[in-house]
Amino acid sequence: MEIAVVGDCQSHPIALCLMAMAPDVAARPIVATRTTEITADLTAYDLVFTTLLEDSRLEEVIPQLSGRVFQYPRVTYTAFTPDIVYATSAGKMMKSPLGDYHSSFILYAWLHGLSADFGSSTAGNYHACLLILSKTH
């Protein structure tokens, strides 16, 4: 069985998990966040696993896939970095030293004119930061 796994950066590990759980499956990751970014012929696959895409559902764009598309949720684990967020400006992803990710504590400090020391010191103490932020609103 051949499965296309369509989605963001998680499509590759999801494809690997599928192949580990079912050795007779060949899963191909296809990185895309919009249907317009997909260049592969998805009708060639037995099944298509996809995250929610930004512009449309795959079955609406490719009616031949009806009954073969299964949507999976984005998998997130934030225990090590509970404050991690994406930041956008004018509809574009902002980059940080962490790539696409930002510390919400440091971002909050910057947006509110607080010192970098405030953002980095409170980020080290999650519960104290939540208390401080709750008192500022």
FENCORWO-V86709 format. One record per pair of residues at least 24 apart in sequence whose ideal C-beta (glycine too) atoms are under 10 Angstrom apart, sorted by the first residue. I is the first residue (numbers start at 0). J is the second residue. If there is no record, write none. Layout:
# FENCORWO-V86709
i=I j=J
i=I j=J
This chain:
# FENCORWO-V86709
i=0 j=24
i=0 j=25
i=0 j=26
i=0 j=44
i=0 j=45
i=0 j=46
i=1 j=25
i=1 j=26
i=1 j=27
i=1 j=43
i=1 j=44
i=1 j=45
i=1 j=46
i=1 j=47
i=2 j=26
i=2 j=27
i=2 j=28
i=2 j=44
i=2 j=45
i=2 j=46
i=2 j=47
i=2 j=48
i=2 j=67
i=2 j=69
i=3 j=27
i=3 j=28
i=3 j=29
i=3 j=37
i=3 j=39
i=3 j=40
i=3 j=41
i=3 j=42
i=3 j=43
i=3 j=44
i=3 j=45
i=3 j=46
i=3 j=47
i=3 j=48
i=3 j=49
i=3 j=57
i=3 j=64
i=3 j=67
i=3 j=68
i=4 j=28
i=4 j=29
i=4 j=30
i=4 j=44
i=4 j=46
i=4 j=47
i=4 j=48
i=4 j=49
i=4 j=50
i=4 j=71
i=5 j=29
i=5 j=30
i=5 j=31
i=5 j=32
i=5 j=34
i=5 j=36
i=5 j=37
i=5 j=39
i=5 j=41
i=5 j=44
i=5 j=47
i=5 j=48
i=5 j=49
i=5 j=50
i=5 j=52
i=5 j=57
i=5 j=68
i=5 j=70
i=5 j=71
i=6 j=30
i=6 j=31
i=6 j=32
i=6 j=48
i=6 j=49
i=6 j=50
i=6 j=51
i=6 j=52
i=6 j=70
i=6 j=71
i=6 j=73
i=6 j=74
i=7 j=31
i=7 j=32
i=7 j=50
i=7 j=52
i=7 j=53
i=7 j=73
i=7 j=99
i=8 j=32
i=8 j=73
i=8 j=99
i=9 j=50
i=9 j=71
i=9 j=72
i=9 j=73
i=9 j=74
i=9 j=75
i=10 j=48
i=10 j=49
i=10 j=50
i=10 j=71
i=12 j=74
i=13 j=48
i=13 j=49
i=13 j=50
i=13 j=71
i=13 j=73
i=13 j=74
i=14 j=48
i=16 j=74
i=17 j=46
i=17 j=48
i=31 j=57
i=34 j=59
i=34 j=60
i=34 j=61
i=35 j=60
i=37 j=61
i=41 j=67
i=41 j=68
i=42 j=67
i=44 j=68
i=50 j=74
i=80 j=122
i=80 j=125
i=81 j=122
i=81 j=125
i=81 j=126
i=81 j=128
i=81 j=129
i=82 j=106
i=82 j=107
i=82 j=121
i=82 j=122
i=82 j=125
i=82 j=128
i=82 j=129
i=86 j=110
i=102 j=128
i=103 j=128
i=103 j=132
i=104 j=128
i=104 j=129
i=104 j=131
i=104 j=132
i=107 j=131
i=107 j=132
i=107 j=135
i=108 j=132
i=111 j=135
